[in-house]
Amino acid sequence: MNASVKPGTFPETPVNRVRIAETERLIRPHVRRTPVLDVASEDFGLPFFPLALKLELFQHTGSFKPRGAFANLLLRQVPSAGVVAASGGNHGVAVAFAAMRLGVPARVFVPSVASPAKLELIRSFGAALVVTGDRYAEALEASEAWGAESGAMPVHAYDQLETLLGQGTLGPEIEEQLRSLDTLVVAVGGGGVIGGIGAWYRGKIKLIGIEPEAAPTLTKALAAGAPVDAEAGGIAADSLAPRRVGQLMFPLAQAYVDRVLRVTDAEIRRAQEQLWNVVRIVAEPGGAAAFAALLSRRYEPQPGERVGVLVCGGNTTAVNFGR
């Protein structure tokens, strides 16, 4: 647990184990239980330590995001106008998919930085797609205007109670699959998944957040004591580069995230290449960022430390990784 929080004390938040467990039961018929792959750290040129990859890129739509999307559509009263979402890509794909499955109209706003693979998926699920602005924050502003005009229900990518509860369902799933876990390494964008997982574990394991150097949202928030604007660039900009982390997740991060480390674009790219070369996993840049922290030795486990890595997304067309 973060040293600034006294042992046995937890933030007052509606994102808690009871509500996460209830949400898990609600969305279970609609989401996959994704596999865990035990791998040899030495195969990647690392010292020996027990290492497991949680392959959430095998979730519906290629990322963890359907958990939060289904939680929103099932826990909230959806109006006849349907739903509206802004996304760098993966959240929009998930909302489009959940809306299709549940028979709800959906409109998704994405920035121009969104990858073609994600745009194609959003269209394939029948959502109305609007490409606007260069970054997520601009797409969010446009989606909010549309929601106010149309009456559609906004489904926020990370700063929404139901989104956090949905992403938090990864917590009980990982805990059941990896009962002896010491450390979990998780990429951070808006912080919904690391906040939800933190709320489930409540300091029982060491939670390490990983950000691109070009998008240090949680790093800057922790330094400032509150969510603040940060840079929003880099090769993972379509998944890990909102302008700032969410207000709802921030106290959870303060309490339960042990530390936040940053990785370069080159280190992310190398992690993508190694995941493909060694275990034939195709991860998008945001999905490989957590593993990049291990591969670059920015996080070095202690001898015998049992480490899990969340491979959170695989929506990319760059299967040759630029070669």
Secondary structure, DSSP 8 states (H G I E B T S, - for coil): --TTS-TT-----S-SHHHHHHHHHHHGGGS----EEEEEGGGGT----EEEEEEGGGSGGGBSTHHHHHHHHHHS---TT-EEEE-SSHHHHHHHHHHHHHT--EEEEE-TTS-HHHHHHHHHTT-EEEE-SSSHHHHHHHHHHHHHHH--EE--SSSSHHHHHHHHTHHHHHHHH-TT--EEEEE-SSSHHHHHHHHHHTTSSEEEEEEETT--HHHHHHHHTS-------STTTTTS--SS--TTTHHHHHHHEEEEEEE-HHHHHHHHHHHHHHH-----HHHHHHHHHHHTTSS---TT--EEEEE-B---S-TTTT-
